[in-house]
């Protein structure tokens, strides 16, 4: 497979992955563009890998984690594609408006997480990787992955509970 064929075939998937990581469509496009530019130069080596797509996805993850570290940490926005637009097919008949509200709420809460915590959740729940694979990608131990996941989920729960309490106070 040539680089051009790979890029055309995998670009939508790489962009969705980057959007979920960054929470910002524009930043995701920048990350993917940077990665694909580097991948084109190294395509002979990458195409010889067991899984060129996994290799490029790891490049996207690494680029996200290092992308202007201080800028990205302060500017992860709760805008961009909605989770329902990212193939969040749960089946059945749902209220679309409630899906959008829930997705917006989730984006806002995800934006409050640190980059590694967010990356762990994306790799676990979006990419369906186990702790050992995530640890390998992030260059840490599986215990650290579980710690990041635990803290991230705790923060998301606390954020959700605070919003519920604020909403309950406003309606009473």
PLY file of the C-alpha trace (Angstrom):
ply
format ascii 1.0
element vertex 172
property float x
property float y
property float z
element edge 171
property int vertex1
property int vertex2
end_header
0.00 0.00 0.00
1.37 3.41 -0.91
1.33 6.33 1.51
-1.30 8.09 -0.58
-3.60 5.05 -0.48
-3.10 4.74 3.28
-3.79 8.44 3.87
-6.96 8.45 1.77
-8.28 5.27 3.40
-7.43 6.09 7.03
-7.76 9.88 7.23
-11.39 9.92 8.48
-10.58 7.38 11.19
-7.42 9.22 12.26
-9.35 12.50 12.43
-12.12 10.97 14.58
-9.46 9.51 16.89
-7.68 12.87 17.18
-10.96 14.73 17.79
-11.80 12.40 20.66
-8.30 12.92 22.10
-8.19 16.69 21.73
-11.85 17.67 22.00
-11.21 20.27 19.28
-11.69 19.60 15.58
-9.17 22.24 14.49
-6.46 21.03 16.86
-7.18 17.45 15.78
-6.68 18.41 12.14
-3.37 20.08 13.04
-2.20 17.00 14.95
-3.13 14.61 12.14
-1.58 16.86 9.51
1.69 17.00 11.44
1.69 13.23 11.93
0.92 12.47 8.29
3.68 14.83 7.14
6.18 12.94 9.31
4.73 9.57 8.32
5.13 10.32 4.61
8.86 10.88 5.06
9.19 7.59 7.00
6.66 5.59 4.99
9.06 2.82 3.91
9.80 1.97 7.53
6.20 2.43 8.69
4.73 0.32 5.89
7.07 -2.50 6.89
5.66 -2.56 10.43
3.22 -5.26 11.52
0.40 -2.72 11.58
1.04 0.61 9.85
-2.28 1.96 11.13
-1.40 1.17 14.76
1.98 2.80 14.22
0.39 6.00 12.87
-2.25 6.01 15.63
0.56 5.88 18.17
2.18 8.81 16.37
-1.11 10.71 16.74
-1.25 9.90 20.46
2.35 11.01 20.99
1.79 14.20 19.02
-1.31 14.97 21.09
0.56 14.38 24.34
3.43 16.65 23.31
1.52 19.24 21.22
2.64 22.55 22.68
2.21 21.05 26.11
1.24 24.14 28.03
-0.98 25.53 25.24
-2.92 22.30 24.74
-3.42 21.80 28.47
-5.08 25.20 28.79
-7.04 25.13 25.54
-8.88 21.82 25.29
-12.33 23.05 24.32
-15.72 21.48 24.71
-16.52 22.16 21.05
-16.18 20.22 17.86
-17.81 17.05 16.72
-20.42 15.58 18.97
-20.01 12.03 20.22
-23.19 11.12 18.36
-21.39 12.19 15.16
-18.51 9.86 16.00
-20.47 6.66 15.46
-21.87 6.56 18.98
-24.47 4.08 17.76
-26.28 2.73 20.77
-29.24 1.38 18.85
-32.90 1.79 19.66
-34.94 4.98 19.58
-33.48 7.82 21.60
-34.30 11.46 22.03
-31.74 13.13 19.76
-31.89 16.37 21.75
-31.03 14.53 24.96
-28.17 12.77 23.18
-26.74 16.14 22.16
-27.11 17.54 25.69
-25.45 14.45 27.17
-22.63 14.58 24.62
-22.02 18.28 25.29
-21.95 17.61 29.01
-19.46 14.78 28.51
-17.22 16.97 26.33
-17.22 19.68 28.99
-16.28 17.22 31.71
-13.61 15.55 29.55
-12.06 18.96 28.87
-11.34 19.34 32.59
-9.11 16.24 32.66
-5.35 16.26 32.24
-3.91 15.05 28.93
-2.74 11.66 30.22
-6.00 10.96 32.05
-7.96 11.87 28.95
-5.65 9.78 26.75
-6.12 6.77 29.04
-9.92 7.04 28.82
-9.84 7.46 25.04
-7.52 4.48 24.61
-9.56 2.33 26.98
-13.12 3.21 25.93
-12.75 4.48 22.36
-9.89 2.29 21.14
-10.86 -0.67 23.41
-7.27 -1.31 24.53
-6.36 -3.14 27.71
-4.15 -1.65 30.44
-0.99 -3.37 29.22
-1.40 -2.00 25.68
-2.16 1.49 27.01
0.88 1.32 29.30
3.02 0.37 26.33
1.70 3.29 24.29
2.14 5.82 27.09
5.49 4.46 28.29
4.35 3.77 31.83
3.29 0.82 33.96
-0.19 -0.76 33.90
-0.61 0.38 37.52
-0.10 3.98 36.41
-2.69 3.48 33.66
-5.20 2.20 36.21
-4.37 5.14 38.49
-4.94 7.65 35.68
-8.21 5.94 34.74
-9.40 5.84 38.34
-8.64 9.51 38.93
-10.20 10.52 35.62
-13.41 8.61 36.29
-13.55 10.01 39.84
-13.19 13.55 38.47
-15.92 12.90 35.89
-18.25 11.53 38.57
-17.56 14.47 40.92
-18.14 16.92 38.09
-21.43 15.21 37.25
-22.55 15.25 40.88
-21.71 18.97 41.21
-23.75 19.74 38.09
-26.66 17.70 39.43
-26.57 19.58 42.74
-26.42 22.97 40.95
-29.34 21.96 38.72
-31.35 20.75 41.74
-30.75 24.07 43.55
-31.80 26.07 40.49
-35.08 24.17 40.10
-36.08 24.40 43.75
0 1
1 2
2 3
3 4
4 5
5 6
6 7
7 8
8 9
9 10
10 11
11 12
12 13
13 14
14 15
15 16
16 17
17 18
18 19
19 20
20 21
21 22
22 23
23 24
24 25
25 26
26 27
27 28
28 29
29 30
30 31
31 32
32 33
33 34
34 35
35 36
36 37
37 38
38 39
39 40
40 41
41 42
42 43
43 44
44 45
45 46
46 47
47 48
48 49
49 50
50 51
51 52
52 53
53 54
54 55
55 56
56 57
57 58
58 59
59 60
60 61
61 62
62 63
63 64
64 65
65 66
66 67
67 68
68 69
69 70
70 71
71 72
72 73
73 74
74 75
75 76
76 77
77 78
78 79
79 80
80 81
81 82
82 83
83 84
84 85
85 86
86 87
87 88
88 89
89 90
90 91
91 92
92 93
93 94
94 95
95 96
96 97
97 98
98 99
99 100
100 101
101 102
102 103
103 104
104 105
105 106
106 107
107 108
108 109
109 110
110 111
111 112
112 113
113 114
114 115
115 116
116 117
117 118
118 119
119 120
120 121
121 122
122 123
123 124
124 125
125 126
126 127
127 128
128 129
129 130
130 131
131 132
132 133
133 134
134 135
135 136
136 137
137 138
138 139
139 140
140 141
141 142
142 143
143 144
144 145
145 146
146 147
147 148
148 149
149 150
150 151
151 152
152 153
153 154
154 155
155 156
156 157
157 158
158 159
159 160
160 161
161 162
162 163
163 164
164 165
165 166
166 167
167 168
168 169
169 170
170 171
